[in-house]
């Protein structure tokens, strides 16, 4: 299928006139999820969940196509949650989600079927707003996105330090660079995304940092290690992670997406993630380098741990996911930095 779907020229005109489909400041408005950093993946005739601040009629939008969704609503956690049914015959592709005057671009991807073998484009630490190189970090990220678009990968995972200073302006710049991505892109926060005052700017742009999603037979768990000191446990997040793990329990492969991993992490968290019901593989960031051979397997079990060079330095890695053990390709430097 074409990830761009149909009516792309009209779609980008829509995006351009809706401030990246958020409020005037680029923040999430009525529709919290799905959004461009936590999209929904669904089959034609299937369903997905949306979280909104209040109820509204929801529709998928691509160019001049508008697909009205049948939604079953419930109140949960201070939000209105909607189980949205996609009408059979909906054209596969990338859609904005519209509701009550609010629009989230790159929010929903519709498929005829999911492949059993596919690649994940893993990039980490783009540090948008950094002046480390001659080229702006957002321009480097734009080149990496173009490489991922041409790669045939199924989706992109961005594991933390999306920004250099965690400011609203940098998050808007990051979102702008990612708007060129044809693929679903899933993000997690890094320490730099928390700014200097412990604020929750990240959540205002992408919603809760803990979530799970399915890509066909496989399940992915995003969890937040940006606030947690490496020697601490995950704290209240542990209960959220356990609930999300149940959502992907039946998956062929269970994978984690997070900012950092170290053997010095709290043992309670490590037992939950890597021993009692171990993740099959973990994609993480923070090191700005490919992890060494003796760092590839989590010490307490068999979880494959993978990171790579920073996107800020032009790097990314593809992971081939298939019926056998997921296979990481060599890391690549695909974007010039000077």
CORGI-V318403 format. One record per residue. N is the residue number from 0. RES is the residue in three letters. PSI is psi in radians with two decimals (none if undefined). Layout:
n=N res=RES psi=PSI
n=N res=RES psi=PSI
This chain:
n=0 res=UNK psi=2.75
n=1 res=UNK psi=2.14
n=2 res=UNK psi=-0.44
n=3 res=UNK psi=-0.35
n=4 res=UNK psi=-2.44
n=5 res=UNK psi=2.72
n=6 res=UNK psi=0.79
n=7 res=UNK psi=-0.68
n=8 res=UNK psi=-0.76
n=9 res=UNK psi=-0.59
n=10 res=UNK psi=-0.81
n=11 res=UNK psi=-0.53
n=12 res=UNK psi=-0.70
n=13 res=UNK psi=-0.82
n=14 res=UNK psi=-0.71
n=15 res=UNK psi=-0.46
n=16 res=UNK psi=0.07
n=17 res=UNK psi=0.47
n=18 res=UNK psi=0.95
n=19 res=UNK psi=0.54
n=20 res=UNK psi=0.52
n=21 res=UNK psi=-2.84
n=22 res=UNK psi=-3.04
n=23 res=UNK psi=-0.38
n=24 res=UNK psi=0.10
n=25 res=UNK psi=0.04
n=26 res=UNK psi=2.74
n=27 res=UNK psi=2.46
n=28 res=UNK psi=-2.06
n=29 res=UNK psi=-0.78
n=30 res=UNK psi=2.07
n=31 res=UNK psi=-1.00
n=32 res=UNK psi=2.60
n=33 res=UNK psi=2.79
n=34 res=UNK psi=-3.01
n=35 res=UNK psi=-0.29
n=36 res=UNK psi=-0.23
n=37 res=UNK psi=1.24
n=38 res=UNK psi=2.88
n=39 res=UNK psi=2.42
n=40 res=UNK psi=2.18
n=41 res=UNK psi=2.66
n=42 res=UNK psi=2.63
n=43 res=UNK psi=2.15
n=44 res=UNK psi=0.00
n=45 res=UNK psi=-2.70
n=46 res=UNK psi=2.91
n=47 res=UNK psi=2.88
n=48 res=UNK psi=2.38
n=49 res=UNK psi=2.53
n=50 res=UNK psi=2.20
n=51 res=UNK psi=2.74
n=52 res=UNK psi=-0.49
n=53 res=UNK psi=2.91
n=54 res=UNK psi=2.55
n=55 res=UNK psi=2.80
n=56 res=UNK psi=2.20
n=57 res=UNK psi=2.55
n=58 res=UNK psi=2.62
n=59 res=UNK psi=2.41
n=60 res=UNK psi=2.28
n=61 res=UNK psi=1.88
n=62 res=UNK psi=-2.19
n=63 res=UNK psi=0.18
n=64 res=UNK psi=2.28
n=65 res=UNK psi=2.06
n=66 res=UNK psi=1.90
n=67 res=UNK psi=2.36
n=68 res=UNK psi=2.47
n=69 res=UNK psi=2.10
n=70 res=UNK psi=2.34
n=71 res=UNK psi=2.07
n=72 res=UNK psi=2.65
n=73 res=UNK psi=2.68
n=74 res=UNK psi=2.35
n=75 res=UNK psi=2.23
n=76 res=UNK psi=0.58
n=77 res=UNK psi=0.04
n=78 res=UNK psi=2.91
n=79 res=UNK psi=2.07
n=80 res=UNK psi=2.38
n=81 res=UNK psi=2.22
n=82 res=UNK psi=1.91
n=83 res=UNK psi=2.16
n=84 res=UNK psi=2.25
n=85 res=UNK psi=2.18
n=86 res=UNK psi=2.42
n=87 res=UNK psi=2.48
n=88 res=UNK psi=-0.02
n=89 res=UNK psi=2.32
n=90 res=UNK psi=2.29
n=91 res=UNK psi=2.62
n=92 res=UNK psi=-2.96
n=93 res=UNK psi=2.33
n=94 res=UNK psi=2.63
n=95 res=UNK psi=2.68
n=96 res=UNK psi=2.16
n=97 res=UNK psi=2.47
n=98 res=UNK psi=2.15
n=99 res=UNK psi=0.61
n=100 res=UNK psi=-0.10
n=101 res=UNK psi=2.57
n=102 res=UNK psi=2.22
n=103 res=UNK psi=2.02
n=104 res=UNK psi=2.79
n=105 res=UNK psi=0.69
n=106 res=UNK psi=-0.55
n=107 res=UNK psi=2.31
n=108 res=UNK psi=2.15
n=109 res=UNK psi=2.38
n=110 res=UNK psi=2.63
n=111 res=UNK psi=-0.68
n=112 res=UNK psi=2.84
n=113 res=UNK psi=2.39
n=114 res=UNK psi=2.65
n=115 res=UNK psi=-0.36
n=116 res=UNK psi=2.28
n=117 res=UNK psi=3.02
n=118 res=UNK psi=2.54
n=119 res=UNK psi=2.30
n=120 res=UNK psi=1.99
n=121 res=UNK psi=2.04
n=122 res=UNK psi=2.66
n=123 res=UNK psi=2.70
n=124 res=UNK psi=0.96
n=125 res=UNK psi=-0.40
n=126 res=UNK psi=0.85
n=127 res=UNK psi=2.27
n=128 res=UNK psi=-0.18
n=129 res=UNK psi=2.58
n=130 res=UNK psi=0.51
n=131 res=UNK psi=-0.48
n=132 res=UNK psi=2.97
n=133 res=UNK psi=-0.78
n=134 res=UNK psi=2.50
n=135 res=UNK psi=2.53
n=136 res=UNK psi=-0.61
n=137 res=UNK psi=-0.58
n=138 res=UNK psi=-0.68
n=139 res=UNK psi=-0.79
n=140 res=UNK psi=-0.67
n=141 res=UNK psi=-0.69
n=142 res=UNK psi=-0.67
n=143 res=UNK psi=-0.71
n=144 res=UNK psi=-0.73
n=145 res=UNK psi=-0.68
n=146 res=UNK psi=-0.77
n=147 res=UNK psi=-0.71
n=148 res=UNK psi=-0.70
n=149 res=UNK psi=-0.09
n=150 res=UNK psi=-0.35
n=151 res=UNK psi=0.16
n=152 res=UNK psi=2.73
n=153 res=UNK psi=-0.69
n=154 res=UNK psi=2.98
n=155 res=UNK psi=2.36
n=156 res=UNK psi=2.18
n=157 res=UNK psi=1.86
n=158 res=UNK psi=1.16
n=159 res=UNK psi=2.89
n=160 res=UNK psi=0.97
n=161 res=UNK psi=-0.56
n=162 res=UNK psi=2.92
n=163 res=UNK psi=-0.67
n=164 res=UNK psi=-0.02
n=165 res=UNK psi=0.45
n=166 res=UNK psi=2.77
n=167 res=UNK psi=-0.66
n=168 res=UNK psi=-0.70
n=169 res=UNK psi=-0.66
n=170 res=UNK psi=-0.71
n=171 res=UNK psi=-0.66
n=172 res=UNK psi=-0.70
n=173 res=UNK psi=-0.83
n=174 res=UNK psi=-0.69
n=175 res=UNK psi=-0.73
n=176 res=UNK psi=-0.65
n=177 res=UNK psi=-0.27
n=178 res=UNK psi=-0.41
n=179 res=UNK psi=-0.07
n=180 res=UNK psi=2.19
n=181 res=UNK psi=-0.28
n=182 res=UNK psi=2.73
n=183 res=UNK psi=2.41
n=184 res=UNK psi=2.18
n=185 res=UNK psi=2.28
n=186 res=UNK psi=2.70
n=187 res=UNK psi=2.66
n=188 res=UNK psi=2.64
n=189 res=UNK psi=3.11
n=190 res=UNK psi=-0.66
n=191 res=UNK psi=-0.41
n=192 res=UNK psi=-0.07
n=193 res=UNK psi=0.03
n=194 res=UNK psi=-2.74
n=195 res=UNK psi=-0.08
n=196 res=UNK psi=0.23
n=197 res=UNK psi=0.47
n=198 res=UNK psi=3.14
n=199 res=UNK psi=0.76
n=200 res=UNK psi=-0.71
n=201 res=UNK psi=-0.84
n=202 res=UNK psi=-0.53
n=203 res=UNK psi=-0.36
n=204 res=UNK psi=-0.49
n=205 res=UNK psi=-0.08
n=206 res=UNK psi=-2.88
n=207 res=UNK psi=2.39
n=208 res=UNK psi=-0.16
n=209 res=UNK psi=2.19
n=210 res=UNK psi=2.90
n=211 res=UNK psi=2.65
n=212 res=UNK psi=2.80
n=213 res=UNK psi=2.41
n=214 res=UNK psi=1.73
n=215 res=UNK psi=-2.14
n=216 res=UNK psi=-0.20
n=217 res=UNK psi=2.61
n=218 res=UNK psi=2.46
n=219 res=UNK psi=2.35
n=220 res=UNK psi=2.07
n=221 res=UNK psi=2.23
n=222 res=UNK psi=2.78
n=223 res=UNK psi=2.01
n=224 res=UNK psi=0.33
n=225 res=UNK psi=-0.56
n=226 res=UNK psi=-0.32
n=227 res=UNK psi=2.13
n=228 res=UNK psi=2.53
n=229 res=UNK psi=-0.44
n=230 res=UNK psi=-0.09
n=231 res=UNK psi=2.85
n=232 res=UNK psi=3.05
n=233 res=UNK psi=-0.19
n=234 res=UNK psi=-2.47
n=235 res=UNK psi=-0.39
n=236 res=UNK psi=-0.40
n=237 res=UNK psi=-0.73
n=238 res=UNK psi=-0.67
n=239 res=UNK psi=-0.76
n=240 res=UNK psi=-0.72
n=241 res=UNK psi=-0.70
n=242 res=UNK psi=-0.75
n=243 res=UNK psi=-0.60
n=244 res=UNK psi=-0.63
n=245 res=UNK psi=-0.57
n=246 res=UNK psi=-0.43
n=247 res=UNK psi=0.27
n=248 res=UNK psi=-0.61
n=249 res=UNK psi=0.10
n=250 res=UNK psi=2.65
n=251 res=UNK psi=-0.92
n=252 res=UNK psi=2.45
n=253 res=UNK psi=2.12
n=254 res=UNK psi=2.67
n=255 res=UNK psi=2.56
n=256 res=UNK psi=2.13
n=257 res=UNK psi=3.02
n=258 res=UNK psi=-0.75
n=259 res=UNK psi=2.72
n=260 res=UNK psi=2.45
n=261 res=UNK psi=2.52
n=262 res=UNK psi=-0.22
n=263 res=UNK psi=0.02
n=264 res=UNK psi=2.71
n=265 res=UNK psi=2.43
n=266 res=UNK psi=-0.57
n=267 res=UNK psi=-0.77
n=268 res=UNK psi=-0.69
n=269 res=UNK psi=-0.63
n=270 res=UNK psi=-0.73
n=271 res=UNK psi=-0.65
n=272 res=UNK psi=-0.51
n=273 res=UNK psi=-0.06
n=274 res=UNK psi=-1.07
n=275 res=UNK psi=-0.91
n=276 res=UNK psi=1.40
n=277 res=UNK psi=2.42
n=278 res=UNK psi=2.58
n=279 res=UNK psi=-0.67
n=280 res=UNK psi=2.74
n=281 res=UNK psi=2.23
n=282 res=UNK psi=2.16
n=283 res=UNK psi=3.04
n=284 res=UNK psi=-2.54
n=285 res=UNK psi=-0.50
n=286 res=UNK psi=-0.45
n=287 res=UNK psi=0.48
n=288 res=UNK psi=2.85
n=289 res=UNK psi=2.37
n=290 res=UNK psi=2.53
n=291 res=UNK psi=2.88
n=292 res=UNK psi=-0.72
n=293 res=UNK psi=0.05
n=294 res=UNK psi=0.04
n=295 res=UNK psi=-0.47
n=296 res=UNK psi=2.24
n=297 res=UNK psi=2.26
n=298 res=UNK psi=-0.49
n=299 res=UNK psi=0.01
n=300 res=UNK psi=-2.35
n=301 res=UNK psi=0.19
n=302 res=UNK psi=2.21
n=303 res=UNK psi=2.16
n=304 res=UNK psi=2.20
n=305 res=UNK psi=2.29
n=306 res=UNK psi=-2.96
n=307 res=UNK psi=-3.01
n=308 res=UNK psi=2.73
n=309 res=UNK psi=2.48
n=310 res=UNK psi=-0.54
n=311 res=UNK psi=-0.56
n=312 res=UNK psi=0.23
n=313 res=UNK psi=0.22
n=314 res=UNK psi=2.72
n=315 res=UNK psi=3.03
n=316 res=UNK psi=2.53
n=317 res=UNK psi=2.46
n=318 res=UNK psi=2.15
n=319 res=UNK psi=2.11
n=320 res=UNK psi=2.17
n=321 res=UNK psi=3.12
n=322 res=UNK psi=-0.63
n=323 res=UNK psi=-3.00
n=324 res=UNK psi=2.36
n=325 res=UNK psi=2.43
n=326 res=UNK psi=2.01
n=327 res=UNK psi=2.30
n=328 res=UNK psi=2.94
n=329 res=UNK psi=2.55
n=330 res=UNK psi=2.67
n=331 res=UNK psi=2.56
n=332 res=UNK psi=1.97
n=333 res=UNK psi=-0.06
n=334 res=UNK psi=2.34
n=335 res=UNK psi=2.60
n=336 res=UNK psi=-0.16
n=337 res=UNK psi=none
